[in-house]
Amino acid sequence: MNGLARVVSTHQAFDPNKVVGEVAHVSQTCLSPIATQVDTKGYYPLDVMSKLGEVGAFSAHLNRYGQRFDIALQSMHEISRSCGTTGFLTWCQDVCGLYIEQSGNPALMARLEGHAEAVTFGGTALSNPMKSLSEIERFLLKAKKVKGGYEVSGTLPWVSHIQQGQYCGAMASVEAADGSMSHEIIFLLDITPEVELKACPIFSGMEGSSTWSIRLDKYFVSEDLMIADPARPFIAKIKGAFILLQAGIATGITQASIDSMRAADVSLGHVNQFLHDRPDAIQAELDALAQKVMLLAKTPYETDPDFILSVLDARAAGAELSLKASQSALLHQGAKGYLMTSGAQRLIREAHFVAIVTPAIKHLRWEMNRLMKEEMPA
């Protein structure tokens, strides 16, 4: 079956009530067996991503599929429960689809269905821009207005879920005639041969994310590739959704850690009972967090500062809980948990990634502090 036929047939069969169960099945049967290969060998699991796309893993949050962020988060949870790296790739695919749809650009919208069904793949290069907008870093991509669009130059050191033939959302600051920066643009960056990809240093547990350094030299951005010009109003609109979707990675890794604890208790429960952060206690914390996230998922494009503050808080709580849960999983496993081949070791690395990926815990707290100061009466 060719790609177009697959997209059409899958779209017609899309049933939001079946997505999470089918995603869980694919994750358990196809993803779990290769999680160690993804984690330690750097295997980029596009074959499994394609299967996940067929059952709707990357579609539910989009408007044309009903804007079911709850289903998208539950799907990401099930994927991350089997493999945190693939959970992160799911987030990349989800937010890239979100950029495309929210752009309203007909040329990009024509590519949305293939993206949603994982016929094509795209990531996000907004780590540096998100930090730059928070005044933590400076913009690394610079754009100049030219006839028919913009020319963009610069280097981004960490861009995930890309390779030649794929694409990602990217953002650049626009240089005015006097050398000052007038505004920013966000666009879809097609990874063509003119885009230089350079391998990154070896990652701890995220080698399978296909993360590269990108170098652009007068890369032409036409109107067909434009997501938003200017970018800031667009970023303000999608910020809550962008951050909230990451909660599915944290909850999935936390649940996997609880699963690991319960498995260890079969033979070590008589001594594990003396550990802190037991599985029932962590499960109660996870359930409470999931309830909060599902409530926020009802209005993902809300821009009210109180809503954004709640999203930031939930995202930080998820990162912190995954750290606590994965450490407890290792302790529950005992000496076996210290083997490099142990699933608990992988969970430790995955949880630390949740804690440092943009927005990292320190970035989240920076943003929360700023918002709370703005809301305080004079």
N, C-alpha and C positions, 0 to 999 in steps of 0.2 A: 504494500500500500504506500503510495507516495505521501509526502508531508502534508499537502493540502487536503487530500482525502481524509487523512487521519484527524486533522484539525476539525473538519466539518462534522465527521461522525462522532467525535468525542463531545463537541459542543452540543450536538443534538441530544446526547445521552446524559448530559450533566444533571445530576440530582444532588442538591446540597445535603440531603438527609443521609446519603450513603458515603459521602466523601471521607469523613474521618475514619470510618471502619475500613474502607478500602485502602486508605493511606497507611493505616496501622498494619494491615495485612502485607502490603508491599514492604514496609519498613522491617517487619519481623522476618519475612521470608527471603528478601533480597538484600536488605541493607545490613542487618545485624551480622550475617556471616562474613561481611567484608569490612566491618568497622575497624578491625585491627590493621588491615591492609591500608585503609584510608589514613589511619592515625600514624602508623610507623613507616609506611612505604611511600606515602605521598600520592596514593591512587586518587585520581580526580573522578568521582563517580557519576559521570554524565549519563551512563547507561541506566543507572537506577533513577536518576533525576528524570529521565525521559519517561520511565514507567510511572513515577509519581505524578508527572504532568498529565499522563493519560487518565488518571483517576481523579484529577481536579485539585491536586495539592497546591497549585499556584494560581488558581482562578477565583476562589470563593470571595476574596476581599474586594474584587473589582466590581465596579458599579454594574457592568453588563451581566454579571453573574449574581447580582443581588446584594453586593456590599456586605457580605457575611464575614466580618472580621473575627467573630467568635469561631467560625469553622476554620479560618486560616490559622488562627492561633492554636487551636486544638490539633490541626494537622502538623504544624511545626513542632508542637509538643511531642507527638508520636514519632516524628522523624528524629528529633533530637534525643529522644529516649533510646533510640537505637544507635545514633551516631551524631555527636555534637557538631562535627565539621559539616555534615550534610544538612543539619539544622541551620547552620549559619549560611550555607549556600541557598537554602530555601528562603531565608530572609532576604538575601541579595536578589534572588529572582523575583520575590514578591514586591520589593520596593521599586525595582526597575519597572515592573509592570505598572505600578502605581504612578511613577513619573510619566510613563507613556500615556496612560489614560487621562490623568489630570492635566496633561499639556493641552488637550483639545486640538492639537495639531493633526489635521487629516492625514498627512503623510506618515506620521508616527502611529496614529490610530489604526492605519491599515496593517501595521505590523503586530498589533496587540494580541490577536487571537493565536498566532503562531507562538508568541512568547508565553502566553498564559498556559498553552498546552505543552510547553517544553519541546516544541519542534525547533525553536531557536533559544539561545541562552544569553542572558545579560546581567551584569552586576551593577555595582554602585561605586563611584569614585568620590563620594561626598565626605569622607573622613576629614580631610584637610579643610574643605569649606565649612563644615559644621563647627570645627574648632576656630576657624577664622572669624566666623560670624559671632562667636562668643568671645573674640579677642584673646584667644589662647595662642593661636598661630597666625601667620600671614598667608594670604593666598599664593599658591605656587603656580597656578596657571594664569597667564595674562592674555587678554584678547585685544585686538585692534579692529576697528570698523573698516571694512573694505566693501567694494561693490558686490552686492548680492548676499552679504553676510558678515562673518568675522574670520580673522585668522588668529589661531590660538597657539601659544608656545609655552613651554615650561616642562617641569618634571614632577610627577607624583610618585612617591616611593612605595606605597602599599595599595594596590587595587586588586580586589578579589573577584573570583568567578568570571575570569576573562581568559581568552586565548585568541589566536588569530581566527578571524571569521565571526567572532562574537562582538559584544558591545557593552557599554555601560553608561550610566548617567554621569555627567561631569559638570563642573562649574568653574567659571573663570571670571576674574575681575577685569573690567573694561578700562583701557587706558585712554584718557581724553587727549586732545591735541596738545594741551599744555603739560602733559606728563602725569597729571593727577588721575586718580581712579574715580570714574564717574558713577559706575554701578556694576552689577554682576549679571552674567547670563548663565543659564543652565541648559545643557544640550545633550543629545545622545551622541556618544563617541563610538563610531564604528571602528573596530580594531582591524584596520587594513594594513597592507605591507608598509605604508608610509609611517605607521605608528610603531615606534621602537619599543620593544618589550625586553626588559632585563630581569634576569632571575634575582630573587631576593635571597638573603641569608636563610639558612635552614630554620624552620619554625619548630617550636615545641608543640606538637600535637595538631598543627593546622596546615601541614604540608599538602594535604589533599584539597585545599581550598583554591588552588591555582591562582596564587597571589603573585603579582608582578609589579615591577617599577615601570611606569609609562613615561616616555619622552616624546613631546610634540614639538615640531618645528614648522610654524606657519600652517598648521592644520586648518583646512577650510571648513567652517561651519555654515552650511546653507540654511535657508529658512525651513527646508524639509527636515532638518535635524534639530530645530529649536524647540526646547521644552518650555522655556519662559524667558522673556526679556522685557522688563527687568526680572531678576530672580527672587529678590527678597519677599515680595508678596506671595509668591508661589511657595517658598520655603516656610513662611509663616503658616500657610494653609495646611501643608502636609507634615509639619514637624511632629505633631502629636501622634499621627499614624505611623510615621517613620520609626519613632522610638518605641511606641507601644508594641509593634509587631515583634520586636526583639524579645519580649517577655516569653514567647513560646519556646525560645532556645533555653532560657533559664529554667522554666518549669519542667521541660523534658529531661534536662540533665539532672535536676533535683529528683525527679521521679525515678530515673535510672539508678541514682544513688540509693534511694530507698529500696528499690528492688534488690540491689546488691547487698544491703544490710540484711534484708529478710532471708536471702539465700544463705548468707553466712550463719545466720541464727539456727539453721537446721542442724548444724554440727557444733556451733560455738555459742549457742544461746545461753548456756549455763554460766559462761564468763562474760559474754557481751552484755548481759543484764546490768553490769556494773559501769558501763560506759554512759557518758552524757550523750545528748542528742540521739536518742533512740528513734527507730523508724516511725513509731506511732506519733511521737512528738513532732518530728519533721513533717510527717504527712499532714498533721493538723495545721501547721504553718503554711504548707504548700496549698492546701485546700482553701484557706482564708485568702491567700494571695491570688489564687486563680479566680475566686469569686470577685475580688476587686477588679482584676484585669477584665473579666467578662463584662462587668458593669461599664467600664471605660470603653470597651469595644463597641458599645451601642452607638456612640457618637464620636467616631475616630477623627473627624475633621473639625472638631470643636477647637476654637482658638482662645477661649477665655483663659486668663492667667491661672485661675484656680484649677481648671482642667489640666493644663500643661503641668502645673505643679504636681498634681496627683499622678500623672503619667510618669514624670521623672522619679517620683517617690516609689512607684510600683516597679519601675525598671531597676532602680538601685536595690530595692528589697529583694528582687529576683536574683540579682548578681550575688548579693550577700548570702542569701539562702543556699544558692548552689555551691558556694564556697564551703559553707558549714556542712552541708549534706555530703559533699564529695569527700571531705576530710573524715567525716564520721564513717563513710563507707569503707575507706581504707583501713581505719582502726578496727572496724568490725571484721574485716577480712584477716587481720593479723599479719603474720609473716607472708602469706600468699599475696596480700595486697601490695607488698613491696617489690614483687617481681615486675619487670618491665612488660611482661606479657599479660599482666593482670588488668581486668576491666576497670578496677578501681583506680589504677594509675592513669588510665585514659580519662576517666571522669575528673580527676584532679586537674589535668591539663586543660580539659574543655571548660571547666568552671573558671579557671583563671583567665581564659580567653574571654568569657562573658564579662568578667570584671574589668578587662582593659580595652575591649573593642569599643570604638566610638559609638555612643558616648560612654566613656569609662566611668567608673564610680566617682573618681575625683572631678571629672567633667560634669557629671550629674549633680554633684553637691555644689559645684561652682554655680551652675544654672539655678539650682534651688535657692541658694543664698541670694543671688541677684534678684530673683522673682519676689522673694519674701521681703527684701529691702524696698522694692518698688511698691509693694502693697501696704507697707507700714505708713500710718498717717504722719504727716509732717509734725 
